[in-house]
Amino acid sequence: MSTTNSATAAWLTQEAFDRLKAELDHLSGAGRAEIVQKIEAARQEGDLKENGGYHAAKEEQGKIEARIRQLTALLRDAQVGEAPADDGIVEPGMLVVARIAGDEETFLLGSREIAGDSDLDVFSEKSPLGASIIGHKEGDKLSYTAPNGKEIPVEIVSAKPYVA
């Protein structure tokens, strides 16, 4: 397990780290072997210029290699830890309910990878909204500057540790 205090590090629960490590192990081993077999089978079909199966397999290989690079970097730099304390203070790993410009929104503060396959909205702690709410607590009212330069009012309604 790798941990760091780098500004680029993503916070992950141990469960998310283990799930992503298993995905990386699969893609690096069996996943690569499967795509090599697909490419070889497609190559046997003849002329590569007009071989749709070959080109599709090569494209799939590119996607797998990109995901391997993404996971490798994420896991190398990840801050792995326990779920944050249930103290109402916003920090990575929290499910936050906030009134943003008058609309109530629920989202996870942290990495998309923590949420797994859920449909939950995720905001990075490095995003303008994420960076502005970290350290605030339930009931706090503040504002942040959106990328378009607009000041957006925010009220923290609740902040609870996220449980997958």
Contacts in CASP RR format, 6 or more apart in sequence:
PFRMAT RR
TARGET T0000
AUTHOR 0000-0000-0000
METHOD contacts of the structure
MODEL  1
MSTTNSATAAWLTQEAFDRLKAELDHLSGAGRAEIVQKIEAARQEGDLKE
NGGYHAAKEEQGKIEARIRQLTALLRDAQVGEAPADDGIVEPGMLVVARI
AGDEETFLLGSREIAGDSDLDVFSEKSPLGASIIGHKEGDKLSYTAPNGK
EIPVEIVSAKPYVA
1 17 0 8 1.000
1 80 0 8 1.000
2 75 0 8 1.000
2 76 0 8 1.000
2 77 0 8 1.000
2 78 0 8 1.000
2 80 0 8 1.000
3 9 0 8 1.000
3 78 0 8 1.000
3 79 0 8 1.000
3 80 0 8 1.000
3 81 0 8 1.000
4 77 0 8 1.000
4 78 0 8 1.000
4 79 0 8 1.000
5 79 0 8 1.000
6 77 0 8 1.000
7 126 0 8 1.000
8 77 0 8 1.000
9 77 0 8 1.000
9 78 0 8 1.000
9 79 0 8 1.000
10 74 0 8 1.000
10 77 0 8 1.000
10 78 0 8 1.000
10 79 0 8 1.000
10 110 0 8 1.000
10 111 0 8 1.000
10 113 0 8 1.000
11 78 0 8 1.000
11 79 0 8 1.000
11 81 0 8 1.000
11 92 0 8 1.000
11 93 0 8 1.000
11 110 0 8 1.000
11 111 0 8 1.000
11 114 0 8 1.000
11 125 0 8 1.000
12 20 0 8 1.000
12 74 0 8 1.000
12 78 0 8 1.000
12 79 0 8 1.000
12 80 0 8 1.000
12 81 0 8 1.000
12 111 0 8 1.000
12 113 0 8 1.000
12 114 0 8 1.000
13 80 0 8 1.000
13 81 0 8 1.000
13 82 0 8 1.000
13 83 0 8 1.000
13 93 0 8 1.000
13 114 0 8 1.000
13 162 0 8 1.000
13 164 0 8 1.000
14 80 0 8 1.000
14 81 0 8 1.000
14 82 0 8 1.000
15 164 0 8 1.000
16 111 0 8 1.000
16 113 0 8 1.000
16 114 0 8 1.000
16 116 0 8 1.000
16 164 0 8 1.000
17 75 0 8 1.000
17 78 0 8 1.000
17 80 0 8 1.000
19 116 0 8 1.000
20 71 0 8 1.000
20 74 0 8 1.000
20 75 0 8 1.000
20 113 0 8 1.000
21 75 0 8 1.000
23 67 0 8 1.000
23 71 0 8 1.000
24 68 0 8 1.000
24 71 0 8 1.000
24 72 0 8 1.000
24 75 0 8 1.000
27 64 0 8 1.000
27 67 0 8 1.000
27 68 0 8 1.000
27 71 0 8 1.000
28 68 0 8 1.000
31 64 0 8 1.000
32 64 0 8 1.000
35 57 0 8 1.000
35 60 0 8 1.000
35 61 0 8 1.000
35 64 0 8 1.000
36 61 0 8 1.000
38 57 0 8 1.000
38 60 0 8 1.000
39 54 0 8 1.000
39 57 0 8 1.000
39 58 0 8 1.000
39 61 0 8 1.000
42 51 0 8 1.000
42 52 0 8 1.000
42 53 0 8 1.000
42 54 0 8 1.000
42 56 0 8 1.000
42 57 0 8 1.000
43 51 0 8 1.000
43 54 0 8 1.000
45 51 0 8 1.000
45 53 0 8 1.000
45 54 0 8 1.000
48 54 0 8 1.000
74 111 0 8 1.000
74 113 0 8 1.000
83 93 0 8 1.000
83 161 0 8 1.000
83 162 0 8 1.000
83 163 0 8 1.000
84 91 0 8 1.000
84 92 0 8 1.000
84 93 0 8 1.000
84 94 0 8 1.000
84 161 0 8 1.000
85 161 0 8 1.000
86 160 0 8 1.000
86 161 0 8 1.000
87 137 0 8 1.000
88 94 0 8 1.000
88 137 0 8 1.000
88 138 0 8 1.000
88 158 0 8 1.000
88 159 0 8 1.000
88 160 0 8 1.000
89 135 0 8 1.000
89 136 0 8 1.000
89 137 0 8 1.000
89 159 0 8 1.000
90 96 0 8 1.000
90 109 0 8 1.000
90 133 0 8 1.000
90 134 0 8 1.000
90 135 0 8 1.000
90 136 0 8 1.000
90 137 0 8 1.000
90 156 0 8 1.000
90 159 0 8 1.000
91 109 0 8 1.000
91 125 0 8 1.000
91 134 0 8 1.000
91 135 0 8 1.000
91 159 0 8 1.000
92 109 0 8 1.000
92 110 0 8 1.000
92 111 0 8 1.000
92 125 0 8 1.000
92 134 0 8 1.000
93 108 0 8 1.000
93 109 0 8 1.000
93 110 0 8 1.000
93 114 0 8 1.000
93 161 0 8 1.000
93 162 0 8 1.000
94 108 0 8 1.000
94 109 0 8 1.000
94 159 0 8 1.000
94 160 0 8 1.000
94 161 0 8 1.000
94 162 0 8 1.000
95 106 0 8 1.000
95 107 0 8 1.000
95 108 0 8 1.000
95 120 0 8 1.000
95 159 0 8 1.000
95 160 0 8 1.000
95 161 0 8 1.000
95 162 0 8 1.000
96 106 0 8 1.000
96 107 0 8 1.000
96 108 0 8 1.000
96 109 0 8 1.000
96 133 0 8 1.000
96 156 0 8 1.000
96 158 0 8 1.000
96 159 0 8 1.000
97 104 0 8 1.000
97 105 0 8 1.000
97 106 0 8 1.000
97 156 0 8 1.000
97 157 0 8 1.000
97 158 0 8 1.000
97 159 0 8 1.000
98 104 0 8 1.000
98 105 0 8 1.000
98 107 0 8 1.000
98 133 0 8 1.000
98 154 0 8 1.000
98 155 0 8 1.000
98 156 0 8 1.000
98 157 0 8 1.000
99 105 0 8 1.000
99 154 0 8 1.000
99 155 0 8 1.000
99 157 0 8 1.000
100 129 0 8 1.000
100 152 0 8 1.000
100 153 0 8 1.000
100 154 0 8 1.000
101 152 0 8 1.000
101 153 0 8 1.000
101 154 0 8 1.000
102 153 0 8 1.000
104 157 0 8 1.000
105 121 0 8 1.000
106 120 0 8 1.000
106 121 0 8 1.000
107 120 0 8 1.000
107 121 0 8 1.000
107 122 0 8 1.000
107 123 0 8 1.000
108 114 0 8 1.000
108 115 0 8 1.000
108 120 0 8 1.000
108 121 0 8 1.000
108 122 0 8 1.000
108 123 0 8 1.000
108 162 0 8 1.000
109 122 0 8 1.000
109 123 0 8 1.000
109 124 0 8 1.000
109 125 0 8 1.000
109 130 0 8 1.000
109 133 0 8 1.000
109 134 0 8 1.000
110 122 0 8 1.000
110 123 0 8 1.000
110 124 0 8 1.000
110 125 0 8 1.000
111 122 0 8 1.000
111 124 0 8 1.000
112 122 0 8 1.000
114 122 0 8 1.000
114 162 0 8 1.000
114 164 0 8 1.000
115 122 0 8 1.000
115 162 0 8 1.000
115 164 0 8 1.000
116 164 0 8 1.000
118 164 0 8 1.000
123 129 0 8 1.000
123 130 0 8 1.000
124 130 0 8 1.000
125 131 0 8 1.000
125 134 0 8 1.000
128 144 0 8 1.000
128 145 0 8 1.000
128 146 0 8 1.000
128 147 0 8 1.000
129 144 0 8 1.000
129 152 0 8 1.000
129 154 0 8 1.000
130 144 0 8 1.000
131 144 0 8 1.000
132 142 0 8 1.000
132 143 0 8 1.000
132 144 0 8 1.000
132 154 0 8 1.000
133 142 0 8 1.000
133 144 0 8 1.000
133 154 0 8 1.000
133 156 0 8 1.000
136 142 0 8 1.000
136 156 0 8 1.000
137 156 0 8 1.000
137 159 0 8 1.000
138 156 0 8 1.000
138 157 0 8 1.000
138 158 0 8 1.000
138 159 0 8 1.000
139 155 0 8 1.000
139 156 0 8 1.000
139 157 0 8 1.000
140 155 0 8 1.000
140 156 0 8 1.000
141 153 0 8 1.000
141 154 0 8 1.000
141 155 0 8 1.000
141 156 0 8 1.000
142 153 0 8 1.000
142 154 0 8 1.000
142 155 0 8 1.000
142 156 0 8 1.000
143 151 0 8 1.000
143 152 0 8 1.000
143 153 0 8 1.000
143 154 0 8 1.000
144 151 0 8 1.000
144 152 0 8 1.000
144 154 0 8 1.000
145 151 0 8 1.000
145 152 0 8 1.000
146 152 0 8 1.000
END
